[in-house]
Amino acid sequence: MAKAIEGMGNVVTDDKGMTLYRYDKDQPAPSKWTCSGACTKTWMPVIVQDSVKTAGVANSLLGTVHRDGKKQLTLAGWPLYRYLGDTTSGQANGQAKDQQWYAVTPSGQKSAKTG
């Protein structure tokens, strides 16, 4: 879902309103994830079943990449993650973390805003 977060503009969230992020070290085409091992304890991959309901995000931009026998959601080819430091809906504490993690916009771009 696309959701306006104060200081961030419109970013993509999950069904609970938690901000979704993309990682600069990943690759969008073809989709490839690089966050693994200890990284996934802080940055949890968004694992989905076959269908995803969206609002404010073009279905044509959504996809998946195979990850350890599961499907990780992608947007414009970028694998998506949740951040451990976001504990309630509307937070974007992972924005610009290590200058590599960014909230993702509905078009798949990284949000340039920093709350």
N, C-alpha and C positions, 0 to 999 in steps of 0.2 A: 504494500500500500504506500501511496505517497502521503506524507504528513508534513505539515509545517512545524518546525521546531524553532523556538525562539533563538535568534542570532544565527541560525543555520539556513533558513529558507526551506524549500521542499526537499526532503530526503526520503529514502525508502525505509519502511519499517516492516516488521513482521506483524502477524495478526494480533499480537499483544501490545503493539506500539513501540517495540524495542528497535532502535536504530540498527540498520544493516550497513556493513562496511565492505570496502574492497581493499586489496593489498597490492601496492605498486610492484612487488616482486612476482606476482602472478602474471599470467599472460591471457589476453582475451581471445586470440584467434590463432590456432585452436585453443579453446579453454584449457588452461593448465594451472593447477594449484601448487604452491610451494610451501605453504604453512603446514608443517607436520610435527609429530612428536609433541614436545613441550609447548610449542607454539599454539597447538589446538586446545590447550588448557586455558589459555587467556583469550584466544580468538577462536570461538567455536564455529565450525562450518555449519551452514544452514542446510540441513539434510531434509529432503522432501520425498513424498510419495509421488505417484504419477501425475496428479493434478494439483495446480496451485490456483487459488482464487486471488484476483488482484483488483485494486482500485487505484486509478491514477498512474498506472504503469502499463505500457503497451505489451500485450501478450506476445507480440512478435519479437520483443527484446529478451524474453525469458527463455531459459534453457537449463540444462543440467550438464554436469561433468561427472564421470564415474570416479568414486573415491572409496577405496576399500570395500567394494561390493555394494555401496550405497550411491545415492544420487545427491550431489551438492548443487543447490540452486545457483544459476548464473544470471546476470543481467548484462546485456550487451556483450556477452562472452566472459565477463569478469566473475569469478567465483565469489560468493557472498558469505559473510561471517557476522556473528554477534560478538560483542565485547563483554568480557567478564566484569569490567568496571561500570557498566551500565546496569543499575539495579532496579530502576523504575522506568516506566513509559516516558518518552520525551527527552531522555538524557542522551547526550552524544559525547561522553567522556573520552571516547577513543579517537575523536577527530584530530587528525594531524599527529597522532602518536608516532614517535620515532621518525617523523616526516615520511612515513610509508603507509600508514593506515588512514583511510578517509571514508566518511559517510558517503554513501552513493546516492546520486540524484536519480530521478525517474528515467532519465535518458541513459544512465549507466556511467555518467561522468563522475569524477570525484568532486565533492563539495569543496569549494575554495574558502568557505567561511569558517571562522574559528570561534563561534559562540561568543 
